[in-house]
Amino acid sequence: MVTPLLRRRSWLAVLALLVPLVGVAGTASAQEPAGVRVLQLNLCGSGYAVCWTGRAAPRAAAVIRASAPDAVTLNETCADDVPALRRALAEAHGRAGSVRTAFAPAADRRTGEPIRCRTGGPYGEAVLVWTAGGAGGVATTGAYRVQDPRQDEQRVWACLPTDRLTVCTTHLTSGSPAVTVAQCTQLLRDVLPEVRSGRPGAPVVVAGDLNLVTTSSGSGPAVAPDRDLAACVPAGSRYRHVDDGVQHVLSPDLRPGAVRLLDMRRTTDHPGLLASFSAT
């Protein structure tokens, strides 16, 4: 059976070919408003999923160099690919500063051991942040309390605080809407307040493939309400978001601006999501 979520993914694949795209020959930074720019990517990098091509990481490096974001969040990535993507982000900025990274390996439910990519390195989620000062707190990672018993991959999150910005990423489960919402609720209502308390002056951005949608987006086919992102956003919160359907970039501190889908040229099953934020 083709579920609403799968129909949404198919629609996104078509949309990625139709919307204006950022090429790899130049940078989009001059066209974006001043502020914080975050690039969300799902690389389907394990080597075992049907969406794997083996070409997503090189394409991601080209997209990073072209778009020059302040931060990059990576889902379904391999630890072996992070150094090259870190270099791409440093080269994209081309000036004094440094790139800090965090990686959270996903565990196999059956063994409790980290899942390994086909290349042999750990598989999971990663955050890359360019910083002019290089200072920041200690990265934090963790696994969710509630996991889908029908999926072997145990979902995790990673947060990286820097002098300018704290960035978190996650890839929530896709099999059970109730589990997806429970994981999102833990992230936004438990994890983020603790992360923010460690660096109260730095704005926070959360980006990832949340496998949730916003029913108010007004585009694409109808989606079951039990996959509505609003179900896990804290009541009365100041969260703002931009999204392309199931990938989201959210912030309780910053105002959303321009958003673009970036062409990943059939190297993964998701377009890149480049989102701009400014101070409120």
Beta strands, then each sheet from edge to edge (+ up, - down):
strand 1: 36-42
strand 2: 71-78
strand 3: 98-105
strand 4: 107-108
strand 5: 123-131
strand 6: 140-143
strand 7: 153-154
strand 8: 156-161
strand 9: 166-171
strand 10: 204-209
strand 11: 240-243
strand 12: 247-251
strand 13: 254-262
strand 14: 272-279
sheet 1: 3+ 5- 2+ 1+ 14- 13+
sheet 2: 4+ 7-
sheet 3: 6+ 8- 9+ 10+ 12- 11+
end
